[in-house]
Amino acid sequence: MSKSKKTKQPATSPIEQQPAIKKHITSPVWMQSKIVFVIGALVVAAIYIFLYQQIFDHKIADAEDNLQYIFYAKSLAYGYGFTNWDGSLHTNYPIFHPLVMSIVLRAGGTLITCKILNGIYFGLALLLFYGLFYKLTNNILIAFATTLFVETNVVPLWYSTVLFSEIPFLFYSSLAILLFYKLMDKTQVNRKSMSLAILFCIFACVLPYIRFVGYVFLVAALLFLLIHITHNLLKYKKLHRVYTATLVILALVFGVYKFAWDTYGSQFNTSDGLPYVFNGYGTYLLANEDGTAMTLKDYPILLERLQASLLNYFSKTTPNLLFLKHITTFSETTDIDLRCGLQPRDYYSTHPSGLDYFIGSITFGFIIFGGIQYRKNKLTHFFAIYCLGYFLAISLNFPKHCLDGCRFLLPIFPILMVLFITGLCKLVTLIANRIITETNVINIALHNATMPVVLALFALFLYPKYSTALEIEMANAHIKHLVDFSDVDYNIKPWTLNVLNYLSVCAWIKHNIPDTATIAFRKPMVFQLYTDRYNRNSATTFPAFNSTPEEVIQYFMEKKIEYAVLDTWYSAAFHTIVPAIQKYPAAFDILLELPGDIDNGINSTYIVKFNPEKIDINELNLTEKENTDYETKK
């Protein structure tokens, strides 16, 4: 058989030798080097450190969640356990975040140290997500730009300077996702794959003990493993050993955590008298808006709640988190949501407008389109299950929780942002491919410039809102902060007069009333925080809101209360204690009065001393026990 002659190919120019214009959005080869990746990580870290220093606020935020996390951390650090002010087991907030804070405090750290730790959490989470985004997209530009948009967004940045649990959750979930990603392609059971599986399970099972939505992460991981195990059995008639082993380890680790928590909790009673195992921060999912437990006839409310919340997250909350559509100036407000670049709560409580629905549709259209680009990537499968479950879980929450701004979306905010950026870049790339059909130097240059131009234009779109929100928080951070509350300037912001009076009372009590005294405060946990007193007998709550003067006196005697604070930050005192003072003036001495502002509806703040010996017992209708307590006190 004769050899076929080789046909001589005509010579081609260097331009004609260029590869065809790619229809995908991976970055050029030179951008895929480790050096470029490391440089990007260093830039991300440098920008974050600069911003964090500028936005760091030495003031302790007076948000209730923030103060309660501090209280429970100090409770653990001082040896009282994870308990409420009355000694009962606390079951509303998960234990892990206060536990870590308590370790920092026991090691000699301060609350500022704990705040810095939260900042470190966010910095590490940014680097972890930067690596994850690069693994997902294989595009250094998208990974870098997305991380940059996340770290310059004032909402997660502000939460990294306070002591809420959102940022710790973001860090540990990002670490768990990275470990899970490394585990996804393992097919052989060996030391490396099992080490990854154990580490993943350890961090994944911690998440429910940081925030309730950590259970969503566990369920998403469980479903992912079961789906792929089933698929492997049906297609290859083989059991996926690594995924099966991970499933077993996940169950074992969660069982160990649950057993440890149950064993610890069995030592305590709960504040409502229910068995602690049935009480907890997850029970509000099956509660009415007023807190009562749902019955079978109440369950249609869940569907209404789901519909209203999903519409809100779809049309308002998610777009506002990504783009900071609604912002205000610092001079107009001291509200946390506003200072984070968000509109007042009535913005979220009103029905979405047509424009809201349009913006929400565009936003989620790009997010879904971005996810479709990586539909063959197992990490995308997990993201889809996780995000869908997450939206479902937070939407079944109390309706009022969807009015709390964007905080509940923070754990999935980076995922939403990278999918949105991917969808945006892919759409423009498809349009560019339609327009640029010929392969030449100019067209290749235009094609390579498409994505950088899109990202630059999107950055310019975000810049006015992002920069204004950052300026608001930087201004707030540099306002004079109250350290020991002994020198109070009534003209500074963001403290209002009633809050300043409350803090001044705490400072006065700290230096003038013995630690052993029992004081009636509307918020004993807040009082104990600002007076730095953690003797569980040092503070107690007020009597019932509708108590009569006689019932107030009896309550004071029963609790052996020596002092009471009548403040206007929590105005219940003027509904309960003041009528008793007016009816039995001899039994109360005013020790301190801080003037209010009657014209603006702010009453004065008082510290009063209770003198039971000045009350005629015959004037009161005391029970036998209360009479004995009275005689003992007298």
C-alpha positions in Angstrom: 0.0 0.0 0.0 1.5 3.3 -1.0 2.1 5.9 1.5 -0.2 8.9 1.2 1.6 12.1 0.5 1.5 14.8 3.2 -0.2 17.9 2.0 1.8 20.9 2.7 -0.2 23.4 4.8 0.0 27.0 3.7 1.9 29.4 5.9 -0.2 31.3 8.4 0.4 34.7 9.9 0.8 35.1 13.7 -2.5 36.8 13.9 -4.3 33.8 12.2 -2.6 31.4 14.6 -4.4 33.1 17.6 -6.9 30.8 19.2 -10.6 31.3 18.5 -12.4 33.7 20.8 -13.4 31.8 23.9 -17.0 31.5 24.8 -16.3 31.0 28.5 -15.1 33.4 31.1 -12.0 31.8 32.5 -9.1 34.2 33.0 -6.0 34.3 30.8 -3.3 31.8 31.4 -0.9 34.4 32.9 -3.6 35.3 35.5 -3.8 31.7 36.7 -0.4 31.6 38.2 0.1 31.2 42.0 2.0 34.5 42.1 -1.0 36.5 40.8 -3.3 34.6 43.2 -1.0 35.5 46.2 -0.7 39.1 45.1 -4.5 39.3 44.9 -4.8 37.8 48.4 -2.3 40.4 49.8 -4.2 43.3 48.2 -7.5 41.9 49.7 -5.9 41.7 53.1 -4.3 45.2 52.9 -7.5 46.9 51.9 -9.4 45.1 54.6 -6.9 46.1 57.3 -7.1 49.7 56.2 -10.9 49.8 56.2 -11.2 48.0 59.5 -8.9 50.4 61.2 -11.0 53.3 59.8 -14.3 51.8 60.8 -13.4 50.2 64.1 -15.6 51.7 66.9 -14.3 51.5 70.5 -17.9 52.2 71.7 -19.9 49.1 72.8 -23.0 49.0 70.6 -26.1 49.2 72.7 -28.0 46.8 70.5 -29.7 44.1 72.6 -28.2 41.1 71.0 -24.7 42.7 71.3 -25.2 43.3 75.1 -26.6 39.9 75.7 -23.7 38.1 74.0 -21.4 40.1 76.3 -23.4 39.2 79.3 -23.3 35.5 78.6 -19.6 35.6 77.8 -18.9 37.3 81.1 -21.3 34.8 82.9 -19.2 31.9 81.6 -15.9 33.7 82.3 -17.0 34.5 85.9 -18.0 30.9 86.6 -21.8 31.2 86.5 -22.1 29.0 83.5 -24.3 29.7 80.4 -27.1 31.0 82.5 -29.5 33.9 82.7 -29.3 36.6 85.4 -31.6 34.4 87.6 -29.4 31.3 87.3 -31.5 29.4 84.8 -30.0 27.8 81.7 -30.0 30.1 78.8 -31.5 28.5 75.6 -32.2 31.4 73.3 -28.7 32.2 72.0 -26.3 29.3 71.0 -23.4 28.8 73.3 -20.3 28.7 71.0 -19.8 32.5 70.4 -20.2 33.5 74.1 -17.9 30.6 75.0 -15.1 31.8 72.7 -15.5 35.3 74.1 -15.3 34.0 77.7 -12.1 32.2 76.9 -10.7 35.5 75.6 -11.8 37.3 78.7 -10.4 34.6 81.1 -7.1 34.9 79.2 -6.9 38.5 80.2 -8.5 40.1 77.1 -11.1 42.8 77.1 -14.3 43.5 75.2 -12.1 45.4 72.7 -10.1 42.2 72.3 -13.3 40.3 71.5 -14.2 42.9 68.9 -10.8 42.6 67.3 -11.3 38.8 67.2 -14.5 39.4 65.3 -12.5 41.5 62.8 -9.9 38.7 62.4 -12.8 36.3 61.8 -14.0 38.5 58.9 -10.5 39.0 57.5 -9.9 35.2 57.4 -13.4 34.6 55.9 -12.6 37.0 53.1 -9.4 35.1 52.3 -11.2 31.8 52.4 -14.0 33.0 50.1 -11.4 34.5 47.8 -9.8 31.0 47.4 -13.3 29.4 47.0 -14.4 31.9 44.4 -11.2 31.2 42.4 -11.7 27.4 42.6 -15.3 27.8 41.5 -14.9 30.3 38.7 -11.3 29.6 37.6 -11.2 33.4 37.1 -8.9 35.5 39.2 -10.7 38.7 38.2 -14.1 37.5 39.3 -12.7 36.1 42.5 -10.8 39.3 43.3 -13.6 41.7 42.4 -16.2 39.8 44.3 -14.1 39.7 47.4 -13.4 43.4 47.1 -17.1 44.2 46.8 -17.8 42.0 49.9 -15.1 43.6 52.1 -16.1 47.2 51.1 -19.8 46.6 51.8 -20.5 48.4 55.1 -23.0 45.9 56.4 -20.6 42.9 57.0 -17.9 45.4 57.7 -19.9 46.9 60.5 -20.8 43.6 62.0 -17.1 42.7 62.1 -16.7 45.5 64.7 -19.4 44.4 67.1 -20.0 41.2 69.0 -22.9 39.7 67.1 -22.6 36.1 66.0 -23.0 36.7 62.2 -19.3 37.1 61.5 -18.1 34.1 63.5 -20.7 32.1 61.6 -19.5 33.5 58.3 -15.9 32.4 59.1 -16.6 28.9 60.3 -19.1 28.2 57.5 -16.5 29.4 54.9 -13.9 27.1 56.5 -16.4 24.2 56.4 -17.3 24.9 52.8 -13.6 25.0 51.8 -13.0 21.6 53.5 -16.1 20.2 51.9 -15.0 21.4 48.5 -11.6 19.6 48.9 -13.5 16.5 49.9 -15.9 16.5 47.0 -13.6 14.9 44.4 -12.1 12.3 46.7 -12.9 8.8 45.7 -10.5 6.7 47.8 -10.8 6.2 51.6 -7.4 7.0 52.9 -5.7 9.2 55.5 -6.1 12.4 53.6 -9.7 12.0 52.6 -10.7 10.9 56.1 -8.8 13.8 57.7 -10.7 16.2 55.5 -13.9 14.5 56.4 -13.3 14.7 60.1 -12.2 18.4 60.0 -15.3 19.2 57.8 -17.6 17.5 60.2 -16.1 19.2 63.3 -16.6 22.7 61.9 -19.9 22.0 60.2 -21.4 20.6 63.4 -20.2 23.8 65.3 -22.4 26.0 63.1 -25.8 25.2 64.9 -24.1 26.2 68.2 -23.2 29.6 66.7 -26.5 30.4 64.9 -29.7 28.5 64.5 -29.4 28.5 60.7 -26.3 26.3 61.1 -28.9 23.5 61.0 -29.6 24.5 57.4 -25.9 24.0 56.5 -26.0 20.5 58.1 -29.2 19.6 56.2 -27.7 20.9 53.0 -24.6 18.8 53.5 -26.7 15.8 54.4 -28.8 16.2 51.2 -25.8 16.7 49.0 -24.1 13.5 50.3 -27.3 11.4 50.0 -28.0 12.7 46.5 -24.6 11.8 45.3 -24.4 8.5 47.1 -27.8 7.5 45.5 -26.6 8.7 42.1 -23.5 6.6 42.4 -25.5 3.5 43.3 -27.9 3.9 40.5 -25.4 4.8 37.8 -22.3 2.7 38.8 -23.8 0.2 41.1 -21.2 1.1 43.6 -21.2 2.8 47.0 -19.4 6.1 47.2 -17.1 5.2 50.1 -15.8 8.7 50.9 -19.3 10.3 50.9 -20.7 7.4 53.0 -17.9 7.6 55.5 -18.4 11.4 55.7 -22.1 10.9 56.3 -21.3 8.5 59.2 -18.7 10.8 60.7 -21.1 13.8 60.4 -23.8 11.9 62.4 -21.2 10.8 65.1 -19.7 14.3 65.5 -23.2 15.9 65.8 -24.2 13.2 68.3 -21.1 14.0 70.4 -21.9 17.7 70.4 -25.5 17.2 71.2 -24.7 14.8 74.0 -22.2 17.3 75.5 -24.8 20.1 75.4 -27.6 17.9 76.8 -25.3 16.7 79.7 -24.3 20.3 80.5 -27.8 21.6 80.2 -29.3 19.0 82.5 -27.6 20.7 85.4 -29.9 23.7 85.1 -33.5 24.6 85.1 -35.0 26.8 82.4 -36.5 30.2 83.0 -39.9 29.2 81.8 -40.0 25.9 83.6 -40.1 23.8 80.5 -37.6 20.9 80.0 -34.6 22.6 78.5 -34.3 20.1 75.7 -37.7 21.3 74.3 -36.9 24.9 75.0 -34.5 26.8 72.8 -33.7 29.3 70.1 -35.3 27.2 67.4 -38.8 26.9 68.9 -39.9 30.3 67.5 -40.2 28.7 64.1 -43.4 27.0 65.4 -44.6 30.1 67.3 -47.1 32.8 66.6 -46.1 36.4 66.3 -47.0 37.0 69.9 -44.8 34.1 71.0 -47.5 31.6 71.8 -47.1 28.0 70.5 -48.9 27.2 67.3 -51.8 24.8 67.2 -52.9 22.8 64.1 -55.3 25.6 63.1 -52.5 28.1 63.2 -50.3 26.5 60.6 -51.7 28.3 57.6 -49.9 31.3 59.2 -46.7 29.6 58.2 -47.7 29.9 54.5 -48.6 33.5 54.9 -45.3 34.1 56.7 -43.4 32.3 54.0 -45.0 34.3 51.2 -44.5 37.7 52.8 -40.9 37.1 53.9 -39.8 35.5 50.6 -41.3 38.5 48.7 -39.4 40.9 51.0 -36.1 39.1 50.7 -36.6 38.8 46.9 -37.6 42.4 46.2 -36.0 44.5 48.9 -33.5 42.9 51.3 -31.3 41.1 48.9 -30.9 43.9 46.3 -30.4 46.4 49.2 -27.6 44.2 50.6 -25.8 43.9 47.3 -26.2 47.4 46.1 -27.0 49.5 49.3 -29.8 51.1 47.4 -31.1 53.1 50.3 -28.8 55.0 52.6 -29.0 58.1 54.8 -26.6 60.5 56.5 -25.3 60.0 60.0 -26.8 63.3 61.1 -30.3 62.1 60.4 -30.3 59.0 62.6 -28.6 56.9 65.2 -30.4 53.7 64.2 -28.0 50.8 63.5 -29.8 49.7 60.3 -29.7 53.2 59.0 -26.0 53.7 59.9 -25.3 50.5 58.0 -26.6 52.1 54.8 -30.1 50.7 55.2 -33.6 52.3 55.2 -35.7 52.4 58.3 -37.7 49.3 59.2 -40.9 50.8 57.7 -39.1 50.5 54.3 -39.1 46.7 54.8 -42.5 46.5 56.3 -44.3 48.2 53.4 -45.5 46.2 50.5 -42.9 46.0 47.7 -43.5 48.3 44.8 -43.3 47.5 41.1 -39.8 48.9 40.9 -38.8 46.7 43.9 -40.0 43.6 42.0 -38.2 44.6 38.9 -34.9 45.2 40.6 -35.4 41.9 42.5 -36.1 40.0 39.3 -32.9 41.4 37.7 -30.9 40.6 40.7 -32.0 37.0 41.1 -32.0 36.6 37.3 -28.2 37.3 37.3 -27.7 35.1 40.4 -29.5 32.1 38.8 -27.8 32.7 35.5 -24.4 32.8 37.2 -25.1 29.5 39.0 -26.1 27.8 35.7 -22.6 28.5 34.4 -21.2 26.1 37.0 -24.0 23.6 37.0 -21.5 20.7 36.6 -19.5 21.8 39.6 -20.3 20.0 42.7 -19.7 23.1 44.8 -22.5 24.8 42.9 -24.8 21.9 43.7 -24.1 22.5 47.4 -24.5 26.2 47.1 -27.9 25.7 45.5 -29.2 23.4 48.2 -27.7 25.6 51.0 -29.1 28.9 49.6 -32.6 27.6 48.9 -32.8 26.0 52.3 -31.4 29.2 53.9 -34.0 31.4 52.3 -36.7 28.9 53.3 -35.5 28.8 57.0 -35.3 32.6 57.5 -38.6 33.2 55.7 -40.3 30.9 58.2 -39.0 33.0 61.0 -41.0 35.6 62.8 -42.4 38.1 60.3 -40.6 41.0 62.2 -37.2 39.4 61.6 -37.4 40.3 57.9 -37.7 43.9 59.0 -34.3 43.8 60.7 -32.4 44.9 57.7 -29.9 42.6 56.0 -28.3 40.8 58.9 -29.9 37.5 58.3 -28.5 37.3 54.8 -24.9 37.9 55.8 -23.9 34.2 56.0 -24.8 33.7 52.3 -24.0 37.2 51.1 -20.6 36.3 49.5 -22.2 33.4 47.6 -24.9 35.6 46.3 -22.4 38.2 45.2 -20.1 35.8 43.3 -23.0 34.3 41.5 -24.4 37.7 40.6 -21.0 38.9 39.3 -20.6 35.7 37.3 -24.0 36.0 35.7 -23.3 39.7 34.8 -20.0 38.9 33.2 -21.3 35.9 31.4 -24.1 37.8 29.8 -21.9 40.6 28.6 -19.4 38.0 27.3 -22.2 36.3 25.3 -23.2 39.6 23.8 -19.5 40.4 23.0 -19.2 37.0 21.3 -22.2 37.8 19.1 -20.6 41.1 18.1 -17.0 40.1 17.8 -16.9 37.3 15.3 -13.6 37.7 13.5 -10.3 36.7 15.0 -7.8 39.5 14.8 -5.6 41.4 17.1 -8.1 44.2 17.8 -11.0 41.8 18.4 -9.0 39.6 20.7 -7.9 42.7 22.6 -11.5 43.9 22.8 -12.7 40.4 24.0 -10.0 40.2 26.7 -11.0 43.7 27.9 -14.7 42.9 28.1 -14.7 41.5 31.6 -12.3 44.1 33.2 -14.5 46.8 31.7 -17.7 45.2 33.1 -16.2 44.8 36.5 -14.9 48.4 36.5 -18.3 49.8 35.4 -20.0 47.8 38.1 -17.5 49.1 40.7 -18.3 52.7 39.5 -22.0 51.9 39.9 -21.5 50.7 43.5 -19.0 53.4 44.5 -21.4 56.3 45.4 -23.5 54.1 47.7 -20.7 52.0 49.1 -18.4 55.1 49.8 -21.2 57.1 51.4 -22.1 54.2 53.7 -18.5 53.8 54.7 -18.2 57.5 55.4 -21.2 57.3 57.7 -19.6 54.5 59.8 -16.2 56.1 59.8 -17.8 59.3 61.2 -19.6 57.3 63.9 -16.5 55.4 64.8 -14.5 58.6 65.5 -17.1 60.2 67.7 -16.0 60.4 71.3 -16.6 57.1 73.0 -17.7 56.5 76.6 -15.2 54.3 78.4 -16.0 54.4 82.1 -19.1 56.6 81.7 -17.9 58.8 84.6 -17.5 61.9 82.4 -20.6 62.1 80.3 -21.1 64.8 77.6 -24.8 65.1 76.9 -24.3 66.7 73.5 -22.4 63.8 71.8 -24.0 61.3 69.5 -25.1 58.6 69.0 -26.3 58.4 72.6 -29.7 60.0 73.4 -30.4 61.7 76.7 -32.3 58.8 78.2 -29.5 56.4 77.3 -26.9 58.7 78.7 -28.8 59.1 82.0 -29.0 55.3 82.2 -25.2 55.0 81.7 -24.6 57.8 84.2 -26.7 55.9 86.8 -24.6 52.8 86.2 -21.4 54.8 86.7 -22.8 56.3 90.0 -23.9 52.9 91.3 -20.6 51.4 90.5 -18.8 53.8 92.8 -21.5 54.5 95.5 -23.5 51.4 96.2 -22.0 48.2 97.6 -21.7 45.1 95.4 -23.9 43.2 97.9 -26.9 45.4 97.5 -29.9 44.2 95.5 -31.1 46.7 92.9 -34.2 46.6 90.8 -33.5 47.4 87.2 -35.7 47.1 84.1 -32.9 45.2 82.3 -30.7 43.5 84.9 -28.4 42.0 82.2 -27.7 45.5 80.8 -27.2 46.8 84.3 -24.7 44.1 85.2 -22.8 44.8 82.1 -22.4 48.5 82.6 -21.7 48.3 86.3 -19.4 45.3 85.8 -21.3 43.4 88.6 -21.9 39.8 88.1 -23.1 38.8 91.6 -26.4 37.2 90.7 -28.1 38.8 93.7 -27.0 42.3 92.7 -29.9 42.9 90.2 -33.4 41.8 89.7 -36.3 42.8 87.4 -39.3 44.9 88.2 -42.6 43.4 89.3 -45.3 42.7 86.8 -46.3 45.7 84.6 -49.8 45.9 85.9 -48.9 45.5 89.6 -50.7 47.6 92.3 -48.6 49.7 94.7 -49.2 47.1 97.4 -47.9 44.3 95.1 -44.9 46.4 94.3 -44.1 46.8 98.0 -44.6 43.1 98.6 -42.4 42.2 95.6 -39.6 44.5 97.0 -39.8 42.7 100.3 -39.8 39.3 98.9 -36.8 40.0 96.7 -35.1 41.9 99.5 -34.6 44.8 97.1 -32.7 47.8 98.6 -32.6 50.2 95.6 -34.5 50.8 92.4 -33.6 52.7 89.2 -36.4 54.7 87.5 -35.1 55.3 84.0 -36.6 56.4 80.7 -34.5 54.2 78.4 -36.8 51.3 79.6 -39.8 53.2 80.8 -41.6 50.4 82.7 -40.4 51.9 86.0 -42.8 54.9 85.6 -45.7 52.5 85.2 -44.9 50.2 88.2 -42.6 51.8 90.8 -43.8 55.5 90.6 -47.4 54.7 91.7 -46.0 52.8 94.7 -43.7 55.8 95.6 -46.6 58.2 95.3 -48.8 56.1 97.6 -46.0 55.3 100.1 -43.6 58.2 99.9 -42.0 57.6 103.3 -40.7 54.2 102.1 -38.5 55.7 99.4 -35.6 58.1 99.5 -34.4 59.8 96.3 -30.6 59.4 96.2 -29.9 60.8 92.7 -31.9 62.7 90.1 -30.7 63.2 86.5 -32.8 65.8 84.7 -34.6 64.8 81.6 -36.2 66.8 78.8 -39.9 67.2 79.5 -40.5 69.1 76.3 -39.3 66.1 74.3 -41.1 63.6 76.4 -38.0 62.4 78.4 -38.6 62.1 82.2 -35.8 62.5 84.7 -33.9 59.4 85.8 -33.8 58.5 89.5 -32.1 56.2 92.0 -34.3 55.5 95.0 -33.6 53.7 98.3 -36.3 51.4 99.6 -36.9 51.6 103.4 -39.3 48.8 104.4 -39.1 49.8 108.1 -41.0 53.0 107.4 -44.1 51.1 106.2 -46.9 50.4 108.5 -47.5 46.6 108.0 -51.2 47.1 108.8 -51.6 49.1 105.6 -50.6 46.1 103.5 -52.4 42.9 102.8 -49.4 40.6 103.2 -49.5 36.8 103.0 -48.0 34.9 105.9 -44.7 34.3 103.9 -44.4 37.9 102.9 -45.1 39.0 106.5 -42.3 36.8 107.7 -40.0 38.2 105.1 -41.0 41.7 106.1 -40.3 41.0 109.8 -36.9 39.5 108.9 -36.0 42.6 106.7 -37.2 44.9 109.5 
